[in-house]
Amino acid sequence: INIARGSVVDEQALIEALQNEVIFAAGLDVYEKEPLQESALFTLPNVVTLPHVGSATAETRKKMANLAYKNLVEALEDKTPRYLVNPNFV
């Protein structure tokens, strides 16, 4: 299962491993090149492909907006944002 970034997985190597049953199955919602056009991944019975929309629920988007708002307020108050993803670059 890859829900990170598409470039984490070598898709051609994955396809070959799936075809040769080196890997039993794969579930993907990210791809090397997006949007995924034609791909052998679509023809393999042991692959489930989904669009990268796992966070696209009203509840999740509301929480994401709230966290972004809190980060913005803290940054404007000259504080280190609590939910800062990359503190090494600030």
C-alpha positions in Angstrom: 0.0 0.0 0.0 1.4 3.4 -1.0 -0.4 6.5 0.2 2.7 8.6 0.4 4.2 10.0 -2.8 4.1 8.3 -6.1 7.8 8.6 -6.7 8.4 6.4 -3.6 7.6 3.3 -5.7 9.2 2.3 -9.0 5.9 1.6 -10.9 7.5 -0.5 -13.6 9.3 -2.7 -11.1 6.0 -3.0 -9.1 4.1 -4.0 -12.3 6.7 -6.7 -13.0 6.7 -8.0 -9.4 2.9 -8.2 -9.5 2.8 -10.0 -12.8 5.4 -12.5 -11.6 3.7 -12.9 -8.3 6.7 -11.7 -6.3 4.3 -9.3 -4.7 0.8 -10.6 -4.0 -1.2 -7.4 -4.4 -1.0 -3.6 -4.4 -3.3 -0.8 -3.3 -2.4 2.6 -4.7 -3.8 6.1 -4.5 -0.6 7.9 -5.7 1.4 7.4 -8.8 4.7 8.3 -10.3 3.0 10.6 -12.8 -0.4 12.1 -12.0 -3.0 11.9 -13.3 -2.3 8.3 -14.2 -3.2 7.8 -17.8 -2.9 4.4 -19.4 -1.1 1.9 -17.2 -0.7 -1.9 -16.8 -1.8 -1.3 -13.2 -5.3 -0.9 -14.5 -5.3 -4.4 -16.1 -3.9 -6.4 -13.2 -6.5 -8.3 -11.1 -4.3 -8.0 -8.0 -4.2 -4.1 -8.0 -6.7 -1.7 -6.5 -6.2 1.9 -7.8 -8.0 4.9 -6.3 -7.7 8.6 -6.8 -5.7 10.5 -4.1 -8.7 11.8 -2.3 -8.4 10.1 1.1 -8.6 13.4 2.9 -11.5 14.7 0.9 -14.2 14.4 3.5 -16.0 17.4 5.0 -14.8 16.5 8.5 -11.2 16.1 7.5 -11.1 19.3 5.4 -12.7 21.3 8.3 -10.0 19.9 10.7 -7.3 20.8 8.1 -8.6 24.3 7.8 -8.7 24.7 11.6 -5.1 23.5 12.0 -4.0 25.9 9.3 -5.8 28.7 11.0 -4.2 27.9 14.3 -0.7 27.8 12.7 -1.4 31.2 11.0 -2.5 32.8 14.2 0.5 31.5 16.1 2.9 32.7 13.4 1.3 36.1 13.3 1.8 36.2 17.1 5.5 35.5 16.5 5.2 32.0 18.0 6.4 28.8 16.5 3.2 27.1 15.1 2.2 24.1 17.1 1.5 22.0 14.0 4.6 23.0 12.0 5.6 20.2 9.7 9.1 21.4 8.9 10.5 23.1 12.0 14.1 22.7 10.8 13.4 25.2 8.0 12.0 28.0 10.2 
